[in-house]
Amino acid sequence: MKRLSLSLAFILTAGAAFAFQCPADMGKIDAALEAGTSLSDAELAEVKALRDEGERLHGSGDHQASVDALAKAKDMLGLE
């Protein structure tokens, strides 16, 4: 029973961490886009689409999918 409680606590904590990570990632992407990039128009459109998708997923509560989409956008921009 104790293991189950610890596992549940970990899952809830991890979910909350993802919820807070999304806005931070969106801010990093926005700052990089504002600073300018050397991406092609097609790549820039894809980054913007991934960023918007991440925001939509975050708003709907699907934080893992949001983090994944935002990570792809950050990777394309060369962000960590």
C-alpha positions in Angstrom: 0.0 0.0 0.0 2.9 2.3 0.8 4.4 1.7 -2.6 1.1 2.5 -4.3 0.9 5.8 -2.4 4.4 6.7 -3.3 3.8 5.9 -6.9 0.7 7.9 -7.0 2.4 10.9 -5.4 5.2 10.7 -8.0 2.7 10.6 -10.9 0.8 13.6 -9.5 4.0 15.6 -8.9 5.4 14.8 -12.4 2.1 16.0 -13.9 2.3 19.2 -12.0 5.9 19.7 -13.1 4.9 19.3 -16.8 2.1 21.8 -16.3 4.6 24.5 -15.2 7.1 23.6 -17.8 4.8 24.4 -20.7 4.6 28.2 -20.2 8.4 28.4 -19.7 9.0 26.5 -22.9 6.5 28.8 -24.8 8.4 31.8 -23.4 11.7 30.5 -24.6 10.3 29.8 -28.1 8.7 33.2 -28.3 11.9 34.9 -27.2 13.9 33.0 -29.9 11.3 33.9 -32.6 11.4 37.5 -31.6 15.2 37.6 -31.7 15.1 36.2 -35.2 16.3 32.9 -36.7 18.0 31.6 -39.8 15.2 29.0 -40.4 13.6 28.8 -43.8 10.0 30.0 -44.1 8.7 26.4 -44.1 10.7 25.6 -40.9 9.6 28.8 -39.3 6.0 27.9 -40.1 6.5 24.5 -38.5 8.0 25.9 -35.3 5.1 28.3 -35.0 2.6 25.5 -35.6 4.3 23.3 -32.9 4.3 26.3 -30.5 0.6 26.9 -31.1 -0.2 23.2 -30.7 1.8 23.1 -27.5 -0.3 26.0 -26.1 -3.5 24.4 -27.2 -2.6 21.0 -25.6 -1.5 22.8 -22.4 -4.8 24.6 -22.2 -6.7 21.3 -22.6 -4.7 19.7 -19.8 -2.6 17.3 -22.0 0.7 18.5 -20.6 2.9 15.6 -21.8 1.8 16.1 -25.4 2.3 19.8 -24.9 5.9 19.3 -23.6 6.6 17.0 -26.6 5.3 19.5 -29.2 7.2 22.3 -27.6 10.4 20.2 -27.3 10.2 19.7 -31.1 9.9 23.4 -31.7 12.8 24.1 -29.3 15.0 21.5 -31.0 14.3 23.1 -34.4 15.4 26.5 -32.9 18.5 25.0 -31.3 17.3 25.6 -27.8 17.9 23.3 -24.8 
